[in-house]
Amino acid sequence: MSEEILINVTLMETRVALIENGLLQEIFIERHNKGGHVGDVFQGKVVRVMPGMEAAFVDIGMDKAAFIHASDLSFIDAEGFEVRDDEHKPIQELLREGQSLVVQVAKDAISTKGARLTTHLTLPSRNLVYLPRSKHLGISQRLEDGEERERLLAQLQACLHQEGLIDQGGFIIRTAAEGSGMEEFLEDIRFLKRLWSKVDARIARGDGVKHVYREVPLYIRTVRDLLTPDIEKIRVDNLHSFAEIDQFLQDFIPELKATVAHYEGERPIFDLYGLEDEINKALGRQVKLKSGGDLIIDQTEAMTTIDVNTGGYLGSRNHGETILKTNLEAATAIARQLRIRNLGGIIIVDFIDMQDEEHQRQVQRTFSKALEKDHARITITGISQLGLIEMTRKRTRESLGQILNSHCPVCAGRGTLKSAETVCYEIFRDILQVARAYENDVLLVMASQLVVDRLLDEESDTLAELEELIGKTVKFEVEPMYTQEQFDVVLY
C-alpha cells in the first residue's frame, strides 16, 4: 500500500491531503483568519450557569460563549491532581458566575453551537498524551496486540521511574507508539513536562480571560498524528513549512523512513492527483459508484443520512447478487466519504434491502473493515430489518461542507454554495497558476459583485501580498450575470 501526504500552504489557508494508492482519503483545511481551537487551553470566566442543562457557558474570548457540561468538570486537590464529582452535585454547586476556570477546547464551534470545553487537560506528543492533572496510565484501544500493549505499558513505567515521575502526572500511549523504544518515550516525556511547565506558568500569571496554550499548526499536527510506516513521502509546497516539518521529523520521528520534499513543480501540488475535483465532488449530494449505482448524502443539523441506490446497474446475475454487489461497493465508498467530508455525529446508512442473511453479514464485515482506517472514534450497530445501519462518528471540527460552503440566500437554506471567501481563494490560486504560465503584466478577474467586493475589502491585504509575490497588477470587473461561484481570470 502506497500512502503520501500533500501539504498546500498559501497566504490564506493550509490544506493537507492524505493519499492512498493515488486516491484522496482525508482532507484537512485550516483558514488562517479563523483557525480551529481543538486542543487549545484557555483561562476562561463562567458567564452563565444552566441548572436545567447541567452545564455552563464560559467566556474564553471567542465570539460565542463556549459550553461545558457537568460531566466534563473536575477539581484540583491540594497536590494539584483532579478530583471528580462522585456525588453528582448540581452544577450550581460546582460553578458560579464570574468564576475563573482553566479549560481545554474539546470540539470547535460548529454552526450555531459554541465550542465544547473540558477541564480534563491533555497535551499530545508523537507517542504519548500527557495528563498533567491525573495519575492515570493508559493505552490506545486501537493497539490490539496483547504482547505489544504489555511491553509498551511496562516501558512507560520504566521511563517514568527513570525520570522520577511516578505519580507526577498521567500518560496515555498513542496508537503511533507501536514499536517505539525507551528513547522515544523518554524524549516525549521530557518534552511534555517542559511544555506543561510553560503552560502552568502562564496560568499562574494572574486571572482574566486569556489563551494559555495553542496547538501546533495544522501541517505539524497532521504529520504528528497521521505519519505511519505506510507513509512513503510528504510533499510540501511552502519552503518555510517544509523546513519546520523537516526539523520536527528529525527531532521527534527520526526512525521513520518517510521522505519530506519541498515541492517546486509548476503544477499546483493538489493537481498531482486531481484533488480540486475530488474536493468539489465531496461538496455534492451524489456520489457515483463504478457499478452504476450511487450514494445520496444529506447532512443536517441533527444527523447525516446516506442512501444507497442501484441506479442503472442491472447486473448479469439474479436480483439478490446485483443488490449485494452494489451494497459491497457502497460500503467501501461510504467509509471513504465519511473521512473526506469529515462527517460526524449521528449517521444513518440506508443500504438496499437484502433478504439473504449471509449477504447482510458480508456487507456488515466489509463496512466495518473499511472503517478501521478511520482516525475518528466510531460506534456502529448491525443492519436492522429495514436495511439501516446506525453509527456515530466523533465530531471535533467542522465538516468539509461547513468549512467551504455557506447557506444559499436564493434557496433559503435548502442547499449550499461555495462562500465568497472560498471563491476568492480559488481566484487567488488561479491567479498564481496563470501568472506562472504567461508573461503579461496585468491580469483581469471577472466575478460577481459580492466576490469582487470581498477581494477589494476583506481580502485586500492578501491581494496586495499576492501582487507583490507575482510581480503583476490584478484588475477587477463585475460581471452581473455571474453567480457567486463563477469567475474568470484572463490576460488583460
N, C-alpha and C positions, 0 to 999 in steps of 0.2 A: 504494500500500500504506500503510495506516494502522497505526502502532505507538505504544504508550504504555507507560509503566512505572507500576505502582501500588505504593506503599510503605506497609505497615502496621506501625507501631511501637507496642508496648504495654509494660507493665511486665515482661512475661515473655519476649517474643521479638520479633524483627524478621522480617517476611516481605516479600519483593519478588517481584512478578509481572511478566513480560514478556508484553504482549498484542499480538497481530497480527490485524487485521481482526476484532476482537471475540472472538478465541479465545486461551485461555491457551497459551503456548508454553514458558515456563520458570518455575519457582518456586524461590526460594532462601529457606531458613529458617535463622536463627541464634538459638539459645536463649541468653539472657544468662547462665544458670548454667553453660553449657558451650559457649562459642563455639569455632568452628574455629580452627586454628592454621596453616593453609597460608600460607606467606609469612613467618611469624614467624621471627626469628633468636634463637637461644639460645647461651649458653656452657654446654656440657654436659661430662659426665665419662664416659669409657669404663668400663663396668662389667663387660663380658664380651666376649672375642674368640672368634669361632667359626671356626676354620680350615676345617672341613669345608664351611661355607656361604659362605666368603669374605666374611664380614660380621662386624659387631659390634653389641652393644647399648649404647646411650648413655642415661644418665640426664639428662633435661632438665627434671626437676621435675614430670613427669606421673605419673599412677597406674601406667601401664605404661612400661617402658623402651622407647625408640624404637630403630629399626633403621636401620643404614647399610650398604650394600653396597660392596665394594672399588671398583666402577666409579663410585661417586659421591664418591670421595675425591680430593682434590688437596692439594698442599702449597705453602707460600708461600716464594718465593725472597727474596734479600736486598733486592730492590726492592719487595717486597710484592705480587707477582703469582703466579698459580697455576702450579704445575709438576705435570704429570700423571705418573703412574707408568707410563712407557712400557715398562719392563722387566717389568711384571706381577709384581711381588714378592708373596710370600704375605702375607695380611692380618696375620699375627702379626709381620711385619717392619715393617708400616706403622703399626700401633696397638698400644698396650699398656694393660692395665687401670690405671685411675686417671689416664690422660692427659686433659688438658683439650682440648676441641675446640669450635671455633665452627661451628655448623651451622644450616641452614635447613630448615623443615618443607616437604617436597615433597608429601606425602599425609597427610591426617589419619588418626588411629587409626580403624579400621573393624572392627566386630565384635570378634573376639578378637585382632586384629593391632594392634600398636603403630604409632605414626606412622613414616612413611618419611622419612629425612633425606638431605641432601646438603651438601657443603662448597662447592659452586659457588653463591656468594651472588648474588642478584639483587634489585634494588629497582625496582618499576614506577612509572611516572607515566602520564599520559594517552597520550602519543605514543611514549614510549621506555621501554626496560628497561635499567637501569644494571647493569653487571657490574664492581663495584669492584676485583676481583682478577684481571681479564682485560684483554687488549688487543684482543679480537675485536670487529669491527664487522659486523653482520648485519642482515637484514630478514626480516619475516614471510613465509612461503611463501604465505600467503593473498593477498598483494598480487601479482597475476598480470600486471599491465600492465608490460611491459618498460621503456617510457619513464619511467613513474612511479617504478619501482624505481631506475633510474639517477639520476633527479632527486633523490629522497629521500636516496640514499646520498651523492651529491655535496653536497647541502645539509647533511647531518650532518657531513661532513668540514670544510666551510667553517665551520660553527658551532664545532666543536672547535678549529679553527685560530684563530678569532677569540678564543676564551676561553683560548687557550694550554694546551689539554688533550690535545693529540696524544700518544698512548701513555700517557695518565694514567687509563686505565680503558676498559672495553669498553661498547658500546651495541648494542642490538637495536631496530630500528624496528618498532613495532607496527602491526597492521592499521588501527587507528583513525587512524594518521598520514596516511592517504591524503588528498592535497590540502592538507596543512599547509604553512605557510611558515616562514621563518627565525625569526620572532619566537616562534612556538610552540615550536620546537625549543630556542631559547636559554632560554626560561622553564623548560622541563622540565630541561634540563641543569643550570642553576643550582640549581633546587630539589633535584634528585637529589644534587648534590655537597654541598649543605648538609646534607641528610638523612644521607648517608653519614658526614660529619664527626661528627655527633652519635652515630651508631651506633658508629663506630670508637672514639670517646672512651669510651663505655660499656664496650666490650670491653676497653679498656686498663686500666680501673679494677679491677684485682685478678682473681683466679681464682674458682673456685667455680661452682656451677650457678646460672645467672641468665637472665632474659628480657631481651634487649638491644634488641629491636625488635618492635613489634606492628603488624600490618597495620591499616589504617583500618577503621572499622565497615562492616558489610555494606551499609548504604544508600549510603555513599560509594563503596565498592568496586564495586558493581554499576553505579552511574551512570558511574563512571570507565571501566569495561570494556565496558558494553553500549550506551552512548549513541552513536548514529549519526545522520546526517541524516534517516533514516527515522523516528526517534522524534519525534512531534509534541508530546507532553505528558508531564510527570512529575507525578503526584499523590501527595501525602504527607499522612497524617492526623495527624502529630505536629508541633507548632509548632517545637520545638527542632531536630528533624531537618530540617524544611523550611528553617530558617534556615541550617543547616550546608551543605545541598545547594546552596541558592541562592548562598551565598558561594563554594563550590567551583566552581560553574559560572562565576561572574564572574571568579574568579582564573585558572582553567585552561582553560575551554572557552567563552570569550565569543562565538566566531564561530558556534556552533550556535544554531539558531533555536528549539529546543525550549523550551517554556514550563514552568516549575515552579510548581505551585499548591499552596497549603495546603488540603486537602480538609476541609470543615467540615460536610458533609451529615449528615443524621440516620441514613441507612442506613450500615451498616459499609462501608468502602471496597471490600472484597472481594466485597460483594454486587452491585456495579455490573455485573459480568459473570458472576455465578453461580460465583465461583471456589471457594467452600467445597464445592459439589457436585463440581466438577472435581477438587479435591484428594481428596475421598473416593472418587471413581471411580478415581483413579490408585493407590489402595491395594488395589484388587481385582485378581483374576487375569484377568477377562474384559473385553474392550473391544468393544462392539458397533459394527459398520460399517453405514453407511446402506443398503448393498445387501442387508442381511440376514445377511451373513457376520459373523465375529468373529475376534478375536485372543485367544489364551490365553498369558499372560505368567507365567513361573515364574522367580523369582530364587533362586539357590542360592549357596552359598559359592564354588563353583568357576566358575560361569558363569550366564548368563541365557539361557533358551530362549523363543522366540516362535513359536507355531504358528498358521498361518492356516487358517481353515475357511470353507467356503461357507455353512454353516448352512442356513437355509431358502431361500436365494436360488437360483432355478432358471433365471432369465434368459429372454429372449424369442428368443434365437438358439441356436446349437449349443453343445454342452458346452464346447468349447475357448474360445469367446468368453465364456462365463459365468466360467470359471476366470480368463481374462485380466482381465476387469473387476474381479473380486474381488481378485486379486493387485495390480493397479494402485492400487486404493483402499487396500489394506492397506499398500503400500509407503509412501505418504504418511502414513498413520496411525501406522505404526511409528516413522518418523523423529520425529514429534511426541511420541510416548510416551517415546522414549529421553530426550528433553530434559526433559519434565515430570517423569518419575520419576528422572532423573539416573542411569540405568543405566550401569554401567561394567564394565571388564574384558572377558572373552570373551563374545560374544553370538552365538548361533546362531539364524538365522531360517529357519523351515521353510515356504516358500511351497508352495502347492498345485502338484503336478507339472504341468508344461507340456511337451507333445510338440513344439510348434512353436518352432523356434529364434528366429524373429523375435519371438514373444511373450516369450521369455526375455529378449531384448535390450531390449525395451520396458520390462519390469519392472525390469531392472537400471539402465537410464537414469533411470527415474522415481525409483527409490530413491536413487541417487547424487545426483540433483538435489535431492531433498528433504533430504538430509543436509548440503548445502552451507551451510545457515544455522546448523548446529550449531557452537558455540564450542569444543567439546572436540575434541581430536585423534583422528581416526578412520582406521583402515585397514580395507579391505574386499576380499573376494575375489569372483569371479564366481559365478554359480549353478552348483552341482555337478549331477551326473547324478541325484542324489536330490532336487533342488529346494531344496538348502540354500545359504544364504549365511553364510559365517563372517566375523566382523568383530571388531575390538577398538575400544573407546571409552575414552579416558583417564579414569581414576578418580582424583580428587583429594580427594573428600569423600564422605560417606555418601549413599546413595540416599534418596529421599523416604520409602520404606518403612522404612528403617533408622532414620531420624530420628523418624518419627511413631509407629511400631509397636514393640511388644515381643513376645517369644515367648509364645505362649498356653500356660499351665500345664495347661489342660484337654486340649489335643491333643498335649502332649509335644513341642512344637516342629514339628509337621507344618504349622502355619499360624500366622498372626499376628493380633493385635487391637491396637487403639489402647492406648497405655500410659496408666497412671493420670495421669501428667503431662500428656499430650495432652488427656485428658478434662477435667482441671482447667482447662486453658487455654480449652477450649471453653466450660466453665461460666462462666469469667470474662467471655468475650465475650458470652454470653447475658445475664449479669447487667447488663453495660453497656447492651445493647440494651433489656432490659425496663425498666431504671431510667430510660432516656430516654423511654419510651413511657407510663409510669404514675407516678402521684404517691405511691403507697404508701410508707410509711416503713420497712417491713420486707418482705424477700423471703425465700422458703424454697427451699432447694436440696434435692432428693431424689435420692440417688445410692447406689451400692453402698458397702459398708463400707470397702473399700480406697481408694476415691476420697475419701470423707468424711474418713478418717484422714489422707490426704495433705493435704487442704485445711486441716485444723486443725493439722498438724505442719509439714512442709516448706514448704508454701505460706502459712503463717500471716502472714508479714511482707507478702507480696504482697496477701493478703486484707485486712489492716489498711489498707494504702495504698489499695486499691480502695474500701473502705467510706468512707474519708475523701474520696476523689475524687467518689463519687456522693452522699454525704451520706445514706446509708441503712444500716440494720442488716441483715446477712445471717445467717439461721439455717439449721441443717442437720438433716436427718433421714435415717437409714439405711433404705433400702428393701431388705430381704433378697432379694426376688425379682429385683432388677435385676442385669443383667450389668455388667461393668466399664465398658462403653461407654454404658450407659443412664443418663440423668439427666433431671430436670425442674427448671426454675426457675419458681416460681409466686408469686403475691401472697399474703401472709400476713395 
